[in-house]
Amino acid sequence: MGQSGLKNQGLSTSKAKYILGVADLWEERKKNKLKAFSHEVDGVEEALSELAGVGPWTLDMVRIFALGHPNILPVGDYGLKSGIAALYGLKDLPDNNLIINLAKPWEPYRSFATWYIWRSKGSVPQS
């Protein structure tokens, strides 16, 4: 599916370009018989950071859904923030430091806790 196909699915032009960039990187590394993405966090960051539009949120989603890391805490995710606010009865969205402190007891399974918080709000991002 090309850029126009992705746009027909409701993605913006820039998001379609970002997704195609990740796909191209994946294919290039497969053809070169290199490890497409390392299970090491630094390897993922290095491979994806070359691409426009890839930031901390994208890296966290790749680590959770594509690599299956059990201890990722996507502090920049709105769904997590709003879920934590509801769970803890906060009147405002928590800042990153508060999220990190509240999530300490969830280690080493913060990805799973995040998933349950997303689910409590009714949806989970799809991989």
PyMOL commands that set and color helices and strands:
alter all, ss='L'
color gray80, all
select helices_A, chain A and resi 3-8+13-31+41-48+56-66+78-88+96-102+104-106+110-120
alter helices_A, ss='H'
color red, helices_A
deselect
rebuild
show_as cartoon
